[in-house]
Amino acid sequence: MREATMEERRSVPRTRTLKSGKILVQAHTSLIDCTVRNLTPKGALLLVPSLAGVPENFELILESKRTHHQCRVAWRGENRVGVEFI
């Protein structure tokens, strides 16, 4: 039996990480805590407690580096959000 393999569609491989982040929404009036699980210069995988309230576009704040990224949701999973930096 052949094993199913997923095709890699990213143009840049992501680096595994475990960083704290914040999703900044609603014109900077609301924050959602998240965990950044992998990261590239082009995007990231975020773990969130709930997908409720995570908009299609938002600002991601990486607390360790104090950097900000404008993001667009590329896909959503159970408690995961794949984002593209814009």
N, C-alpha and C positions, 0 to 999 in steps of 0.2 A: 504494500500500500504506500502511495506517495504522500509525503507530508505537504500540507498547504503552506506556502510561503507568501509573505506580504511583499509587494513590490515597493521599494523605496522611491518615493516621489519627491523628496526634498532635494533642492539643489545644493544645500550645504548640510552636512551631517550635524546633528545636535549633540551637545555635550551634556551628559548627565550632571545634575546639580541638585541641591537641596537648600533653597534660599527662601526667606520670607519675603512676601510682597503684599502690595495693596492694589486693589482695583478701585480707581477713582471714577465715580459716576455722577450723573445728574448735576452737571455744571459745578463740580467740586464740592458738593454738599453731602455726599455719601461715600463711605469706604467699605470695601469687602476684603477681608483677609484672604490670602491665598498662599499656596506653596508652589514655587517654581521648580519643576522636576527636570526639565531640560531646556537648553537655551542655545541660540545661535545669534549672529548679527541680524538675522531676518525674522526670527520668531521664537516662540516658547510654548511649552506645555504647562498649563496651570492646573493645580488641584484646588477645588473650591468646595466649601461645605454644601452648597446648593447652587444649581444653575439659575434659580429664581433671582431676578434682579441683575443678572449679568447681561448688559446690553451688547449690541452688535459692534459698537465702537466705544472705546474707553481709553483711559490713561493708566498704564501700569507703572507702579513705583517699586523699584528694587531697593529694599531697605539697606542691604549690606553695602551697596555701592552708591546709594542715594541718587540713582539715575531714574529718568522718566522715559517711557516709550509710549507713543500713540499706537494703539492696537486695533486690529479688525479680527473678529472671530472667523476662523477658517473652518472649524468643526466643533461640535459639542458631543460629549459622551456622558456617562452616568454622573460623575462628579469631576469631569475633566473638560478643559477648554483648550483647544489648539488655537494659537493666535499668530497673526502675521503683523510685524511692525510696519507701520506706514509713515 
